[in-house]
Amino acid sequence: MNFLSRLNPKSLSIVRSIGVLAQAQGVEAYLVGGPVRDLMLKHPNIDLDITAEGNGIRLADSFAAQHHGAKVTRYPAFKTATVHLSDGTLVDFATARSESYVRGGAFPAVKPSGIKDDLFRRDFTINAMAITINPKTEGELVDPFKGEVDLKEKKIRILHEKSFLDDPTRILRAARFSARFGFKMETKTLKLLKLAIKNKVLDTIKPQRYLKDFNKILKEPKSLDAIKCLKTWDAYKQE
């Protein structure tokens, strides 16, 4: 099934135009992460996150050049860019990349990679899927970590055992997604989450970063359910 067909007409047009540009540049491009998850769940989503196995910033520049009044914000250190269209639409671009962490809670060092490595660096399997957007392969699902299965089973699962140690904010995201979708934590994931909390990994997060992720919880329709999760896990910090 071509899940891109579930995009609204405007988003589908944008994604297809980016796919044409990517093919012309000789790179493979993908719709990735949360938008893929939401398409599969048939949830409305206007976010467009594009990852390219090549120069994502170059692809963003080419896309912006086709739209009068578009502006590009570039983040070279992370090999990403955001295109702001004149109608307010945002499209995020990234170079497929792998990450390494010098210490828990720190921002990662990144280097270019293939799509599988890029998906492996993500928080949970349900957010580690991609859909091809190049015309020759459009609509193919890339799901190396069985995210589709976890969606069907309503399960939140990390991709590797150091996930919460590398990025403790994933604990807050686990609560947010659990509340939003009514999903359960996979057994091993919950065990590792509680162990990370016991080892005080949340203390390694800078206050501004913690507050940014916590504010995302407060904006959720089921924010109280997410906070209940954090309290149950002994991860709720009242400051």
N, C-alpha and C positions, 0 to 999 in steps of 0.2 A: 504494500500500500504506500502511496505517496502522501505522507503526512503534511507536506507543504500545501496540499489542496485545502486544508483546514484554515489556512491564513486568510485574513480578510483581503479583498481585492487590492487595496493599496499596498499592504505589506508584501503580498505575493509579487506584485509588480516590482517593488524595490529589491526583493531578494533575487528575483530572476535577472534583473539588470546587473546586480553585483556578480551573479554567476557568469554572465556573459563577459564581464570585465576580467574576472579571474581566469577564465579559459583563454582569453586573448593574451593574458600575461603569463600563461603557462603554469598556473598554480591551481591547486585544488582548494575550494572554499566550502565552508560548511556553516549551517545554522546550528548553534550549539547551546548546551546548558538548559537553563530555565525555560526558554521559549519552546524547546523540543519537548521537555517534560509536560508543559501546559498544553501543547498541541495534542499529545498522546492522551492526556486526561480530558480533552475537549473543554478546557478552561479558556476563557478569553485572555489574550495576552497581546500587548502592543509593543513589547520589548523585542528588539532585533539585535542579537549578538552573533557576529560573524567571526569565524576563525579561518585563517588561510595557512596552508602549508607552503609558506613563502612569506613575502614581505607584506604584512597586514597594514602597515602605515601607508605604503605605496598604494595598496588597493583602496584605502580610505581616501587618499588624495585624488585618485582617478574617479572615484564615485562622486566626490564633492565637486569636481570640475564639471560634471554633467548637470549640476543643479545650481541655478542662479541664486546667489545670496547665501549659499551654504558656507559654513565655517567649520574648520577642523581644529580640534584640540588634540595635541600629540603628547604621548608619554613615552619617550624613547627608552627610558630605563626598563620599562615593562613591555616594550614592543607593542603598544596599543595606541589606539586613537578613537576619538568620538567625533562623528560628523553631525553637526546641528543643521538641519534643513530649515528653510525660511518659514515653514508652516509649524515649526516646533517639534517635528519628528526627530528623534535621536537614533542613530545607528552606531553601535559599538563594534570596532574592528580590533582583531588581535592576530599576532603571529603565533602559530602553533608553537608551544614552548613547554619545556620541562622546568621544574623548579627544584632548588635545593635550599635548605634552611641551615644557617649557621647556628642558630639557637631557637628554641621555642618562642613563639610570639613575635619574632622578628619578621620583617618583610623578606620575601625570598629573593635569591639570585636566580635569574632566568637565562635560558639559552634556547635557540630555535630547535624544534623537534618535529616529529610527525604527529598526526592527529591522535593516535593511541596514547602516546606519552602525555599529550595535552589533556586528554580526558582523565588520565590516571591521577593528575595533580588536583583534581576537583574534590569537593567535600564529600558528596554522597553519590552512590550509583545512579540514583534517579536524576541527578544533574550531570551525569557523565555520559551523555548520549549526543550524537550529532546526526544531521541530515545533510547529504550532499546537495549542493545548489548549482554546480556546473551543468550546463545543458546536456552534456553527454551522459551524465550519471544522475541527473536530478531525482531527488526523492528517496535515495537509498539510505536506510538507517544504519548508522555505525554505532554498535552497542557491544563493545568488547567485554564489559563488566556486568552484563545481565541486568541493566537498569530497567528494561521493560518488564522483566519478570518481577522485580521488586515493586514496580508500580502496581502490577496486577495483584500482588500479595500485600499491598499497602504496608511496605516495610522500608525503614530508613537504615541504610547500611553504609559504612565507610569503606574505602577502597584498600586501605592498608593499616597496619597496626599502629603506626606512628602519627596517624592523621590528627588526632586531638593534641598531640605533643607539638607537632609542627605548627598548627594554627588553632589555638584554644578558642578562638571566636566561633569555631565550628560547633562548640557546645551550645552557644546561643542560637545558632542556625538550626541545630537539631530540634531545639524546643519550638522554634518558629514554624518549621515545616511540619513537625508532629501535630501542632495545634491547627495549622491551616488546613491540612489535608486529612486529619484524623488518622494518621499513620502511626504504627508502633515501631519502636526501636528494635532492630535485630538483636538477638541475644548477646552475641559476642561484642557487637558495637556498644550496647548499653554497659556491658562489663568494663570495656576499655574507657568509655566516657566517665564512669564513676571512679575508676582508678586514676584517671587524669585529674579529676576534681580533687580527689584525696591527696594527690601529689601537688596540689595548689598551682596548677598550670595557669589558672585564670589570673593569678597575681603577676604573671609575666606580660600581660597585655597592658599597653599604655592606656591610661584612663580615657583619653579622647577616642581611642579605637573601640574600647569597651562600650562607651556611651553611644557611639555611632551605631553599633550593632544592636544595642539594647533599644534604642529609639525605633529601629525597624520593627522590633517586637511590639512596641506600643502602638504602632500604626496598623497592626494586624487586626482584622475583625474579631478574632478569637484571642486577643492578647492575654486575657486572664488565664486561659488554658495553657498558654506558653509559659507564663510566670509560675503556674502551678507545677509544670514540668520541672522548671529550674529549682523550685523549692523542694520538690520530691528528690531531686538529685543532689541537694545541698549546694546548689550553684547560684543561688539568688543572692546577689550582693546589694544590700541597702546602704547607699552612700549619702 
